[in-house]
């Protein structure tokens, strides 16, 4: 698994998930449940992970939408 994007913003996370799902690119969200430990303050970024075989197409899809950056 390779890290595609890191984000702390739950709204952006939903957008990224929607873009990848619409392109039929499988992904996994790492660190999604860390908010239980951080009291919901959003200090820890969530990582969108994809398999190596999908990395090129996932990057291309997010680049098209201007969403290929970490925040």
N, CA, C, O and CB atoms as a CASP TS submission, in Angstrom:
PFRMAT TS
TARGET T0000
AUTHOR 0000-0000-0000
METHOD Language model
MODEL 1
PARENT N/A
ATOM      1  N   UNK     1       0.850  -1.179   0.000  1.00  0.00           N
ATOM      2  CA  UNK     1       0.000   0.000   0.000  1.00  0.00           C
ATOM      3  C   UNK     1       0.892   1.237   0.000  1.00  0.00           C
ATOM      4  O   UNK     1       1.917   1.295   0.679  1.00  0.00           O
ATOM      5  CB  UNK     1      -0.965   0.001   1.225  1.00  0.00           C
ATOM      6  N   UNK     2       0.469   2.212  -0.778  1.00  0.00           N
ATOM      7  CA  UNK     2       1.195   3.476  -0.882  1.00  0.00           C
ATOM      8  C   UNK     2       0.284   4.612  -0.430  1.00  0.00           C
ATOM      9  O   UNK     2      -0.921   4.584  -0.681  1.00  0.00           O
ATOM     10  CB  UNK     2       1.698   3.716  -2.337  1.00  0.00           C
ATOM     11  N   UNK     3       0.856   5.603   0.232  1.00  0.00           N
ATOM     12  CA  UNK     3       0.091   6.755   0.689  1.00  0.00           C
ATOM     13  C   UNK     3      -0.161   7.692  -0.492  1.00  0.00           C
ATOM     14  O   UNK     3       0.780   8.150  -1.139  1.00  0.00           O
ATOM     15  CB  UNK     3       0.834   7.496   1.835  1.00  0.00           C
ATOM     16  N   UNK     4      -1.401   7.966  -0.761  1.00  0.00           N
ATOM     17  CA  UNK     4      -1.786   8.845  -1.854  1.00  0.00           C
ATOM     18  C   UNK     4      -1.894  10.286  -1.369  1.00  0.00           C
ATOM     19  O   UNK     4      -1.300  11.187  -1.960  1.00  0.00           O
ATOM     20  CB  UNK     4      -3.113   8.387  -2.471  1.00  0.00           C
ATOM     21  N   UNK     5      -2.650  10.507  -0.295  1.00  0.00           N
ATOM     22  CA  UNK     5      -2.888  11.852   0.235  1.00  0.00           C
ATOM     23  C   UNK     5      -3.056  11.765   1.747  1.00  0.00           C
ATOM     24  O   UNK     5      -3.569  10.774   2.267  1.00  0.00           O
ATOM     25  CB  UNK     5      -4.145  12.506  -0.425  1.00  0.00           C
ATOM     26  N   UNK     6      -2.621  12.804   2.444  1.00  0.00           N
ATOM     27  CA  UNK     6      -2.875  12.961   3.881  1.00  0.00           C
ATOM     28  C   UNK     6      -3.724  14.201   4.066  1.00  0.00           C
ATOM     29  O   UNK     6      -3.452  15.240   3.465  1.00  0.00           O
ATOM     30  CB  UNK     6      -1.538  13.063   4.703  1.00  0.00           C
ATOM     31  N   UNK     7      -4.755  14.100   4.897  1.00  0.00           N
ATOM     32  CA  UNK     7      -5.590  15.264   5.172  1.00  0.00           C
ATOM     33  C   UNK     7      -6.172  15.199   6.577  1.00  0.00           C
ATOM     34  O   UNK     7      -6.463  14.121   7.095  1.00  0.00           O
ATOM     35  CB  UNK     7      -6.713  15.370   4.143  1.00  0.00           C
ATOM     36  N   UNK     8      -6.335  16.354   7.175  1.00  0.00           N
ATOM     37  CA  UNK     8      -6.989  16.475   8.486  1.00  0.00           C
ATOM     38  C   UNK     8      -8.448  16.899   8.338  1.00  0.00           C
ATOM     39  O   UNK     8      -9.212  16.842   9.302  1.00  0.00           O
ATOM     40  CB  UNK     8      -6.237  17.486   9.369  1.00  0.00           C
ATOM     41  N   UNK     9      -8.835  17.318   7.148  1.00  0.00           N
ATOM     42  CA  UNK     9     -10.168  17.867   6.905  1.00  0.00           C
ATOM     43  C   UNK     9     -11.165  16.759   6.575  1.00  0.00           C
ATOM     44  O   UNK     9     -11.012  16.086   5.555  1.00  0.00           O
ATOM     45  CB  UNK     9     -10.124  18.893   5.765  1.00  0.00           C
ATOM     46  N   UNK    10     -12.177  16.555   7.410  1.00  0.00           N
ATOM     47  CA  UNK    10     -13.152  15.492   7.137  1.00  0.00           C
ATOM     48  C   UNK    10     -13.974  15.735   5.868  1.00  0.00           C
ATOM     49  O   UNK    10     -14.394  14.781   5.214  1.00  0.00           O
ATOM     50  CB  UNK    10     -14.086  15.346   8.316  1.00  0.00           C
ATOM     51  N   UNK    11     -14.203  16.987   5.521  1.00  0.00           N
ATOM     52  CA  UNK    11     -14.957  17.296   4.302  1.00  0.00           C
ATOM     53  C   UNK    11     -14.135  16.920   3.076  1.00  0.00           C
ATOM     54  O   UNK    11     -14.653  16.322   2.133  1.00  0.00           O
ATOM     55  CB  UNK    11     -15.341  18.797   4.256  1.00  0.00           C
ATOM     56  N   UNK    12     -12.848  17.276   3.093  1.00  0.00           N
ATOM     57  CA  UNK    12     -11.976  16.925   1.969  1.00  0.00           C
ATOM     58  C   UNK    12     -11.803  15.412   1.876  1.00  0.00           C
ATOM     59  O   UNK    12     -11.739  14.864   0.775  1.00  0.00           O
ATOM     60  CB  UNK    12     -10.603  17.611   2.114  1.00  0.00           C
ATOM     61  N   UNK    13     -11.727  14.740   3.006  1.00  0.00           N
ATOM     62  CA  UNK    13     -11.616  13.291   3.017  1.00  0.00           C
ATOM     63  C   UNK    13     -12.810  12.657   2.304  1.00  0.00           C
ATOM     64  O   UNK    13     -12.647  11.713   1.532  1.00  0.00           O
ATOM     65  CB  UNK    13     -11.513  12.771   4.457  1.00  0.00           C
ATOM     66  N   UNK    14     -13.988  13.167   2.561  1.00  0.00           N
ATOM     67  CA  UNK    14     -15.187  12.670   1.894  1.00  0.00           C
ATOM     68  C   UNK    14     -15.126  12.920   0.395  1.00  0.00           C
ATOM     69  O   UNK    14     -15.508  12.055  -0.393  1.00  0.00           O
ATOM     70  CB  UNK    14     -16.432  13.323   2.481  1.00  0.00           C
ATOM     71  N   UNK    15     -14.650  14.094  -0.006  1.00  0.00           N
ATOM     72  CA  UNK    15     -14.495  14.404  -1.422  1.00  0.00           C
ATOM     73  C   UNK    15     -13.526  13.436  -2.091  1.00  0.00           C
ATOM     74  O   UNK    15     -13.819  12.906  -3.163  1.00  0.00           O
ATOM     75  CB  UNK    15     -14.011  15.844  -1.601  1.00  0.00           C
ATOM     76  N   UNK    16     -12.387  13.204  -1.473  1.00  0.00           N
ATOM     77  CA  UNK    16     -11.386  12.302  -2.038  1.00  0.00           C
ATOM     78  C   UNK    16     -11.928  10.882  -2.163  1.00  0.00           C
ATOM     79  O   UNK    16     -11.690  10.206  -3.164  1.00  0.00           O
ATOM     80  CB  UNK    16     -10.122  12.306  -1.177  1.00  0.00           C
ATOM     81  N   UNK    17     -12.647  10.439  -1.156  1.00  0.00           N
ATOM     82  CA  UNK    17     -13.251   9.109  -1.212  1.00  0.00           C
ATOM     83  C   UNK    17     -14.244   9.022  -2.365  1.00  0.00           C
ATOM     84  O   UNK    17     -14.293   8.014  -3.070  1.00  0.00           O
ATOM     85  CB  UNK    17     -13.949   8.774   0.119  1.00  0.00           C
ATOM     86  N   UNK    18     -15.022  10.058  -2.555  1.00  0.00           N
ATOM     87  CA  UNK    18     -16.001  10.088  -3.637  1.00  0.00           C
ATOM     88  C   UNK    18     -15.322  10.028  -4.999  1.00  0.00           C
ATOM     89  O   UNK    18     -15.765   9.295  -5.883  1.00  0.00           O
ATOM     90  CB  UNK    18     -16.864  11.343  -3.538  1.00  0.00           C
ATOM     91  N   UNK    19     -14.242  10.798  -5.173  1.00  0.00           N
ATOM     92  CA  UNK    19     -13.520  10.802  -6.449  1.00  0.00           C
ATOM     93  C   UNK    19     -12.920   9.433  -6.757  1.00  0.00           C
ATOM     94  O   UNK    19     -12.994   8.960  -7.891  1.00  0.00           O
ATOM     95  CB  UNK    19     -12.416  11.861  -6.431  1.00  0.00           C
ATOM     96  N   UNK    20     -12.338   8.810  -5.765  1.00  0.00           N
ATOM     97  CA  UNK    20     -11.741   7.493  -5.986  1.00  0.00           C
ATOM     98  C   UNK    20     -12.790   6.420  -6.227  1.00  0.00           C
ATOM     99  O   UNK    20     -12.605   5.546  -7.074  1.00  0.00           O
ATOM    100  CB  UNK    20     -10.881   7.107  -4.801  1.00  0.00           C
ATOM    101  N   UNK    21     -13.874   6.481  -5.498  1.00  0.00           N
ATOM    102  CA  UNK    21     -14.950   5.508  -5.688  1.00  0.00           C
ATOM    103  C   UNK    21     -15.576   5.629  -7.076  1.00  0.00           C
ATOM    104  O   UNK    21     -15.874   4.622  -7.718  1.00  0.00           O
ATOM    105  CB  UNK    21     -16.023   5.691  -4.617  1.00  0.00           C
ATOM    106  N   UNK    22     -15.771   6.863  -7.532  1.00  0.00           N
ATOM    107  CA  UNK    22     -16.357   7.080  -8.855  1.00  0.00           C
ATOM    108  C   UNK    22     -15.451   6.547  -9.962  1.00  0.00           C
ATOM    109  O   UNK    22     -15.935   6.161 -11.026  1.00  0.00           O
ATOM    110  CB  UNK    22     -16.628   8.567  -9.076  1.00  0.00           C
ATOM    111  N   UNK    23     -14.143   6.522  -9.719  1.00  0.00           N
ATOM    112  CA  UNK    23     -13.186   6.008 -10.706  1.00  0.00           C
ATOM    113  C   UNK    23     -12.903   4.515 -10.499  1.00  0.00           C
ATOM    114  O   UNK    23     -12.020   3.959 -11.153  1.00  0.00           O
ATOM    115  CB  UNK    23     -11.874   6.801 -10.631  1.00  0.00           C
ATOM    116  N   UNK    24     -13.640   3.869  -9.601  1.00  0.00           N
ATOM    117  CA  UNK    24     -13.463   2.447  -9.288  1.00  0.00           C
ATOM    118  C   UNK    24     -12.037   2.117  -8.854  1.00  0.00           C
ATOM    119  O   UNK    24     -11.479   1.093  -9.248  1.00  0.00           O
ATOM    120  CB  UNK    24     -13.834   1.604 -10.493  1.00  0.00           C
ATOM    121  N   UNK    25     -11.463   2.985  -8.049  1.00  0.00           N
ATOM    122  CA  UNK    25     -10.121   2.775  -7.510  1.00  0.00           C
ATOM    123  C   UNK    25     -10.269   2.377  -6.044  1.00  0.00           C
ATOM    124  O   UNK    25     -10.740   3.173  -5.231  1.00  0.00           O
ATOM    125  CB  UNK    25      -9.224   4.065  -7.667  1.00  0.00           C
ATOM    126  N   UNK    26      -9.870   1.152  -5.700  1.00  0.00           N
ATOM    127  CA  UNK    26      -9.979   0.729  -4.294  1.00  0.00           C
ATOM    128  C   UNK    26      -8.966   1.466  -3.416  1.00  0.00           C
ATOM    129  O   UNK    26      -7.841   1.738  -3.837  1.00  0.00           O
ATOM    130  CB  UNK    26      -9.767  -0.796  -4.174  1.00  0.00           C
ATOM    131  N   UNK    27      -9.377   1.777  -2.214  1.00  0.00           N
ATOM    132  CA  UNK    27      -8.530   2.522  -1.278  1.00  0.00           C
ATOM    133  C   UNK    27      -8.863   2.101   0.139  1.00  0.00           C
ATOM    134  O   UNK    27      -9.897   1.481   0.392  1.00  0.00           O
ATOM    135  CB  UNK    27      -8.712   4.054  -1.450  1.00  0.00           C
ATOM    136  N   UNK    28      -7.981   2.443   1.055  1.00  0.00           N
ATOM    137  CA  UNK    28      -8.191   2.200   2.483  1.00  0.00           C
ATOM    138  C   UNK    28      -7.796   3.474   3.208  1.00  0.00           C
ATOM    139  O   UNK    28      -6.803   4.109   2.854  1.00  0.00           O
ATOM    140  CB  UNK    28      -7.362   0.956   3.002  1.00  0.00           C
ATOM    141  N   UNK    29      -8.566   3.851   4.219  1.00  0.00           N
ATOM    142  CA  UNK    29      -8.247   5.017   5.037  1.00  0.00           C
ATOM    143  C   UNK    29      -7.513   4.541   6.286  1.00  0.00           C
ATOM    144  O   UNK    29      -8.050   3.769   7.080  1.00  0.00           O
ATOM    145  CB  UNK    29      -9.539   5.819   5.414  1.00  0.00           C
ATOM    146  N   UNK    30      -6.279   5.013   6.448  1.00  0.00           N
ATOM    147  CA  UNK    30      -5.514   4.710   7.651  1.00  0.00           C
ATOM    148  C   UNK    30      -5.691   5.862   8.643  1.00  0.00           C
ATOM    149  O   UNK    30      -5.855   7.016   8.249  1.00  0.00           O
ATOM    150  CB  UNK    30      -4.001   4.482   7.315  1.00  0.00           C
ATOM    151  N   UNK    31      -5.657   5.536   9.905  1.00  0.00           N
ATOM    152  CA  UNK    31      -5.739   6.501  11.012  1.00  0.00           C
ATOM    153  C   UNK    31      -7.105   7.170  11.120  1.00  0.00           C
ATOM    154  O   UNK    31      -7.218   8.244  11.711  1.00  0.00           O
ATOM    155  CB  UNK    31      -4.676   7.562  10.847  1.00  0.00           C
ATOM    156  N   UNK    32      -8.129   6.562  10.567  1.00  0.00           N
ATOM    157  CA  UNK    32      -9.460   7.164  10.592  1.00  0.00           C
ATOM    158  C   UNK    32     -10.052   7.206  11.998  1.00  0.00           C
ATOM    159  O   UNK    32     -10.806   8.122  12.329  1.00  0.00           O
ATOM    160  CB  UNK    32     -10.388   6.401   9.670  1.00  0.00           C
ATOM    161  N   UNK    33      -9.720   6.237  12.809  1.00  0.00           N
ATOM    162  CA  UNK    33     -10.335   6.161  14.141  1.00  0.00           C
ATOM    163  C   UNK    33      -9.447   6.736  15.243  1.00  0.00           C
ATOM    164  O   UNK    33      -9.731   6.564  16.429  1.00  0.00           O
ATOM    165  CB  UNK    33     -10.670   4.722  14.469  1.00  0.00           C
ATOM    166  N   UNK    34      -8.387   7.409  14.855  1.00  0.00           N
ATOM    167  CA  UNK    34      -7.502   8.037  15.848  1.00  0.00           C
ATOM    168  C   UNK    34      -8.223   9.175  16.571  1.00  0.00           C
ATOM    169  O   UNK    34      -7.805   9.583  17.655  1.00  0.00           O
ATOM    170  CB  UNK    34      -6.216   8.567  15.170  1.00  0.00           C
ATOM    171  N   UNK    35      -9.305   9.690  15.976  1.00  0.00           N
ATOM    172  CA  UNK    35     -10.025  10.798  16.602  1.00  0.00           C
ATOM    173  C   UNK    35     -10.565  10.426  17.976  1.00  0.00           C
ATOM    174  O   UNK    35     -10.798  11.303  18.809  1.00  0.00           O
ATOM    175  CB  UNK    35     -11.165  11.249  15.708  1.00  0.00           C
ATOM    176  N   UNK    36     -10.765   9.140  18.219  1.00  0.00           N
ATOM    177  CA  UNK    36     -11.213   8.715  19.546  1.00  0.00           C
ATOM    178  C   UNK    36     -10.145   9.022  20.598  1.00  0.00           C
ATOM    179  O   UNK    36     -10.459   9.257  21.765  1.00  0.00           O
ATOM    180  CB  UNK    36     -11.548   7.207  19.546  1.00  0.00           C
ATOM    181  N   UNK    37      -8.893   9.016  20.174  1.00  0.00           N
ATOM    182  CA  UNK    37      -7.799   9.297  21.101  1.00  0.00           C
ATOM    183  C   UNK    37      -7.465  10.781  21.194  1.00  0.00           C
ATOM    184  O   UNK    37      -6.917  11.237  22.198  1.00  0.00           O
ATOM    185  CB  UNK    37      -6.573   8.534  20.687  1.00  0.00           C
ATOM    186  N   UNK    38      -7.790  11.522  20.161  1.00  0.00           N
ATOM    187  CA  UNK    38      -7.426  12.943  20.118  1.00  0.00           C
ATOM    188  C   UNK    38      -8.576  13.862  20.501  1.00  0.00           C
ATOM    189  O   UNK    38      -8.440  15.082  20.400  1.00  0.00           O
ATOM    190  CB  UNK    38      -6.936  13.307  18.740  1.00  0.00           C
ATOM    191  N   UNK    39      -9.672  13.330  20.923  1.00  0.00           N
ATOM    192  CA  UNK    39     -10.857  14.089  21.349  1.00  0.00           C
ATOM    193  C   UNK    39     -11.504  14.869  20.207  1.00  0.00           C
ATOM    194  O   UNK    39     -12.127  15.906  20.436  1.00  0.00           O
ATOM    195  CB  UNK    39     -10.482  15.048  22.459  1.00  0.00           C
ATOM    196  N   UNK    40     -11.357  14.372  18.981  1.00  0.00           N
ATOM    197  CA  UNK    40     -12.044  14.968  17.842  1.00  0.00           C
ATOM    198  C   UNK    40     -11.509  16.306  17.375  1.00  0.00           C
ATOM    199  O   UNK    40     -12.221  17.041  16.691  1.00  0.00           O
ATOM    200  CB  UNK    40     -13.450  15.126  18.170  1.00  0.00           C
ATOM    201  N   UNK    41     -10.268  16.647  17.725  1.00  0.00           N
ATOM    202  CA  UNK    41      -9.750  17.968  17.344  1.00  0.00           C
ATOM    203  C   UNK    41      -9.156  17.990  15.938  1.00  0.00           C
ATOM    204  O   UNK    41      -8.849  19.068  15.428  1.00  0.00           O
ATOM    205  CB  UNK    41      -8.700  18.412  18.339  1.00  0.00           C
ATOM    206  N   UNK    42      -8.986  16.836  15.298  1.00  0.00           N
ATOM    207  CA  UNK    42      -8.485  16.790  13.936  1.00  0.00           C
ATOM    208  C   UNK    42      -7.002  17.068  13.799  1.00  0.00           C
ATOM    209  O   UNK    42      -6.563  17.575  12.767  1.00  0.00           O
ATOM    210  CB  UNK    42      -9.225  17.750  13.115  1.00  0.00           C
ATOM    211  N   UNK    43      -6.222  16.746  14.820  1.00  0.00           N
ATOM    212  CA  UNK    43      -4.791  17.039  14.791  1.00  0.00           C
ATOM    213  C   UNK    43      -3.994  16.031  13.977  1.00  0.00           C
ATOM    214  O   UNK    43      -2.933  16.360  13.446  1.00  0.00           O
ATOM    215  CB  UNK    43      -4.253  17.085  16.192  1.00  0.00           C
ATOM    216  N   UNK    44      -4.490  14.827  13.877  1.00  0.00           N
ATOM    217  CA  UNK    44      -3.764  13.784  13.149  1.00  0.00           C
ATOM    218  C   UNK    44      -4.369  13.596  11.759  1.00  0.00           C
ATOM    219  O   UNK    44      -5.579  13.415  11.626  1.00  0.00           O
ATOM    220  CB  UNK    44      -3.791  12.449  13.935  1.00  0.00           C
ATOM    221  N   UNK    45      -3.534  13.639  10.734  1.00  0.00           N
ATOM    222  CA  UNK    45      -4.064  13.466   9.372  1.00  0.00           C
ATOM    223  C   UNK    45      -4.490  12.028   9.107  1.00  0.00           C
ATOM    224  O   UNK    45      -3.901  11.083   9.630  1.00  0.00           O
ATOM    225  CB  UNK    45      -3.020  13.889   8.340  1.00  0.00           C
ATOM    226  N   UNK    46      -5.510  11.884   8.297  1.00  0.00           N
ATOM    227  CA  UNK    46      -5.943  10.578   7.822  1.00  0.00           C
ATOM    228  C   UNK    46      -5.206  10.334   6.517  1.00  0.00           C
ATOM    229  O   UNK    46      -5.026  11.258   5.724  1.00  0.00           O
ATOM    230  CB  UNK    46      -7.512  10.501   7.636  1.00  0.00           C
ATOM    231  N   UNK    47      -4.778   9.096   6.285  1.00  0.00           N
ATOM    232  CA  UNK    47      -4.030   8.767   5.079  1.00  0.00           C
ATOM    233  C   UNK    47      -4.889   7.911   4.166  1.00  0.00           C
ATOM    234  O   UNK    47      -5.459   6.908   4.595  1.00  0.00           O
ATOM    235  CB  UNK    47      -2.714   8.042   5.426  1.00  0.00           C
ATOM    236  N   UNK    48      -4.979   8.311   2.905  1.00  0.00           N
ATOM    237  CA  UNK    48      -5.654   7.496   1.904  1.00  0.00           C
ATOM    238  C   UNK    48      -4.587   6.637   1.238  1.00  0.00           C
ATOM    239  O   UNK    48      -3.648   7.147   0.627  1.00  0.00           O
ATOM    240  CB  UNK    48      -6.429   8.383   0.849  1.00  0.00           C
ATOM    241  N   UNK    49      -4.747   5.336   1.368  1.00  0.00           N
ATOM    242  CA  UNK    49      -3.776   4.382   0.863  1.00  0.00           C
ATOM    243  C   UNK    49      -4.374   3.614  -0.317  1.00  0.00           C
ATOM    244  O   UNK    49      -5.546   3.237  -0.297  1.00  0.00           O
ATOM    245  CB  UNK    49      -3.330   3.411   1.981  1.00  0.00           C
ATOM    246  N   UNK    50      -3.549   3.389  -1.345  1.00  0.00           N
ATOM    247  CA  UNK    50      -3.962   2.586  -2.499  1.00  0.00           C
ATOM    248  C   UNK    50      -2.870   1.564  -2.790  1.00  0.00           C
ATOM    249  O   UNK    50      -1.713   1.752  -2.412  1.00  0.00           O
ATOM    250  CB  UNK    50      -4.236   3.486  -3.753  1.00  0.00           C
ATOM    251  N   UNK    51      -3.246   0.491  -3.459  1.00  0.00           N
ATOM    252  CA  UNK    51      -2.267  -0.508  -3.861  1.00  0.00           C
ATOM    253  C   UNK    51      -1.392   0.059  -4.973  1.00  0.00           C
ATOM    254  O   UNK    51      -1.821   0.943  -5.714  1.00  0.00           O
ATOM    255  CB  UNK    51      -2.963  -1.811  -4.322  1.00  0.00           C
ATOM    256  N   UNK    52      -0.180  -0.442  -5.088  1.00  0.00           N
ATOM    257  CA  UNK    52       0.766   0.070  -6.075  1.00  0.00           C
ATOM    258  C   UNK    52       0.208   0.048  -7.486  1.00  0.00           C
ATOM    259  O   UNK    52       0.470   0.967  -8.263  1.00  0.00           O
ATOM    260  CB  UNK    52       2.039  -0.727  -6.028  1.00  0.00           C
ATOM    261  N   UNK    53      -0.547  -0.968  -7.832  1.00  0.00           N
ATOM    262  CA  UNK    53      -1.107  -1.088  -9.174  1.00  0.00           C
ATOM    263  C   UNK    53      -2.101   0.007  -9.526  1.00  0.00           C
ATOM    264  O   UNK    53      -2.332   0.277 -10.705  1.00  0.00           O
ATOM    265  CB  UNK    53      -1.768  -2.411  -9.319  1.00  0.00           C
ATOM    266  N   UNK    54      -2.687   0.634  -8.529  1.00  0.00           N
ATOM    267  CA  UNK    54      -3.673   1.696  -8.747  1.00  0.00           C
ATOM    268  C   UNK    54      -3.096   3.093  -8.513  1.00  0.00           C
ATOM    269  O   UNK    54      -3.789   4.090  -8.717  1.00  0.00           O
ATOM    270  CB  UNK    54      -4.867   1.484  -7.839  1.00  0.00           C
ATOM    271  N   UNK    55      -1.855   3.169  -8.094  1.00  0.00           N
ATOM    272  CA  UNK    55      -1.273   4.443  -7.690  1.00  0.00           C
ATOM    273  C   UNK    55      -1.250   5.461  -8.831  1.00  0.00           C
ATOM    274  O   UNK    55      -1.614   6.619  -8.625  1.00  0.00           O
ATOM    275  CB  UNK    55       0.132   4.223  -7.174  1.00  0.00           C
ATOM    276  N   UNK    56      -0.834   5.054 -10.014  1.00  0.00           N
ATOM    277  CA  UNK    56      -0.753   5.975 -11.151  1.00  0.00           C
ATOM    278  C   UNK    56      -2.132   6.530 -11.510  1.00  0.00           C
ATOM    279  O   UNK    56      -2.287   7.739 -11.680  1.00  0.00           O
ATOM    280  CB  UNK    56      -0.136   5.267 -12.369  1.00  0.00           C
ATOM    281  N   UNK    57      -3.132   5.654 -11.625  1.00  0.00           N
ATOM    282  CA  UNK    57      -4.468   6.119 -11.999  1.00  0.00           C
ATOM    283  C   UNK    57      -5.102   6.950 -10.883  1.00  0.00           C
ATOM    284  O   UNK    57      -5.841   7.893 -11.166  1.00  0.00           O
ATOM    285  CB  UNK    57      -5.367   4.926 -12.340  1.00  0.00           C
ATOM    286  N   UNK    58      -4.827   6.617  -9.625  1.00  0.00           N
ATOM    287  CA  UNK    58      -5.357   7.392  -8.503  1.00  0.00           C
ATOM    288  C   UNK    58      -4.753   8.794  -8.486  1.00  0.00           C
ATOM    289  O   UNK    58      -5.461   9.780  -8.285  1.00  0.00           O
ATOM    290  CB  UNK    58      -5.076   6.674  -7.168  1.00  0.00           C
ATOM    291  N   UNK    59      -3.445   8.874  -8.698  1.00  0.00           N
ATOM    292  CA  UNK    59      -2.791  10.185  -8.746  1.00  0.00           C
ATOM    293  C   UNK    59      -3.318  11.013  -9.915  1.00  0.00           C
ATOM    294  O   UNK    59      -3.559  12.212  -9.773  1.00  0.00           O
ATOM    295  CB  UNK    59      -1.266  10.022  -8.858  1.00  0.00           C
ATOM    296  N   UNK    60      -3.495  10.373 -11.064  1.00  0.00           N
ATOM    297  CA  UNK    60      -4.001  11.086 -12.248  1.00  0.00           C
ATOM    298  C   UNK    60      -5.401  11.623 -11.990  1.00  0.00           C
ATOM    299  O   UNK    60      -5.710  12.755 -12.362  1.00  0.00           O
ATOM    300  CB  UNK    60      -4.009  10.160 -13.483  1.00  0.00           C
ATOM    301  N   UNK    61      -6.252  10.819 -11.354  1.00  0.00           N
ATOM    302  CA  UNK    61      -7.637  11.237 -11.076  1.00  0.00           C
ATOM    303  C   UNK    61      -7.673  12.435 -10.131  1.00  0.00           C
ATOM    304  O   UNK    61      -8.412  13.391 -10.366  1.00  0.00           O
ATOM    305  CB  UNK    61      -8.441  10.071 -10.470  1.00  0.00           C
ATOM    306  N   UNK    62      -6.880  12.385  -9.069  1.00  0.00           N
ATOM    307  CA  UNK    62      -6.871  13.492  -8.120  1.00  0.00           C
ATOM    308  C   UNK    62      -6.211  14.726  -8.713  1.00  0.00           C
ATOM    309  O   UNK    62      -6.607  15.849  -8.402  1.00  0.00           O
ATOM    310  CB  UNK    62      -6.159  13.085  -6.841  1.00  0.00           C
ATOM    311  N   UNK    63      -5.207  14.533  -9.565  1.00  0.00           N
ATOM    312  CA  UNK    63      -4.561  15.667 -10.236  1.00  0.00           C
ATOM    313  C   UNK    63      -5.544  16.392 -11.145  1.00  0.00           C
ATOM    314  O   UNK    63      -5.531  17.621 -11.218  1.00  0.00           O
ATOM    315  CB  UNK    63      -3.345  15.193 -11.049  1.00  0.00           C
ATOM    316  N   UNK    64      -6.394  15.644 -11.835  1.00  0.00           N
ATOM    317  CA  UNK    64      -7.423  16.249 -12.707  1.00  0.00           C
ATOM    318  C   UNK    64      -8.333  17.199 -11.927  1.00  0.00           C
ATOM    319  O   UNK    64      -8.763  18.229 -12.446  1.00  0.00           O
ATOM    320  CB  UNK    64      -8.274  15.150 -13.375  1.00  0.00           C
ATOM    321  N   UNK    65      -8.612  16.848 -10.705  1.00  0.00           N
ATOM    322  CA  UNK    65      -9.524  17.615  -9.853  1.00  0.00           C
ATOM    323  C   UNK    65      -8.786  18.644  -8.985  1.00  0.00           C
ATOM    324  O   UNK    65      -9.415  19.372  -8.217  1.00  0.00           O
ATOM    325  CB  UNK    65     -10.318  16.668  -8.961  1.00  0.00           C
ATOM    326  N   UNK    66      -7.466  18.703  -9.107  1.00  0.00           N
ATOM    327  CA  UNK    66      -6.693  19.650  -8.299  1.00  0.00           C
ATOM    328  C   UNK    66      -6.635  19.258  -6.832  1.00  0.00           C
ATOM    329  O   UNK    66      -6.520  20.126  -5.966  1.00  0.00           O
ATOM    330  CB  UNK    66      -7.279  21.034  -8.426  1.00  0.00           C
ATOM    331  N   UNK    67      -6.713  17.967  -6.539  1.00  0.00           N
ATOM    332  CA  UNK    67      -6.753  17.504  -5.157  1.00  0.00           C
ATOM    333  C   UNK    67      -5.553  16.656  -4.758  1.00  0.00           C
ATOM    334  O   UNK    67      -5.593  15.979  -3.730  1.00  0.00           O
ATOM    335  CB  UNK    67      -8.001  16.725  -4.931  1.00  0.00           C
ATOM    336  N   UNK    68      -4.497  16.681  -5.546  1.00  0.00           N
ATOM    337  CA  UNK    68      -3.323  15.855  -5.247  1.00  0.00           C
ATOM    338  C   UNK    68      -2.317  16.669  -4.425  1.00  0.00           C
ATOM    339  O   UNK    68      -1.285  17.109  -4.932  1.00  0.00           O
ATOM    340  CB  UNK    68      -2.663  15.332  -6.564  1.00  0.00           C
ATOM    341  N   UNK    69      -2.646  16.854  -3.152  1.00  0.00           N
ATOM    342  CA  UNK    69      -1.756  17.556  -2.225  1.00  0.00           C
ATOM    343  C   UNK    69      -2.108  17.124  -0.798  1.00  0.00           C
ATOM    344  O   UNK    69      -3.227  16.687  -0.526  1.00  0.00           O
ATOM    345  CB  UNK    69      -1.878  19.119  -2.389  1.00  0.00           C
ATOM    346  N   UNK    70      -1.151  17.253   0.088  1.00  0.00           N
ATOM    347  CA  UNK    70      -1.378  16.980   1.511  1.00  0.00           C
ATOM    348  C   UNK    70      -1.709  18.286   2.215  1.00  0.00           C
ATOM    349  O   UNK    70      -1.184  19.342   1.863  1.00  0.00           O
ATOM    350  CB  UNK    70      -0.133  16.299   2.165  1.00  0.00           C
ATOM    351  N   UNK    71      -2.570  18.208   3.195  1.00  0.00           N
ATOM    352  CA  UNK    71      -2.845  19.398   4.010  1.00  0.00           C
ATOM    353  C   UNK    71      -2.815  19.073   5.482  1.00  0.00           C
ATOM    354  O   UNK    71      -3.025  19.956   6.313  1.00  0.00           O
ATOM    355  CB  UNK    71      -4.191  20.000   3.645  1.00  0.00           C
TER
END
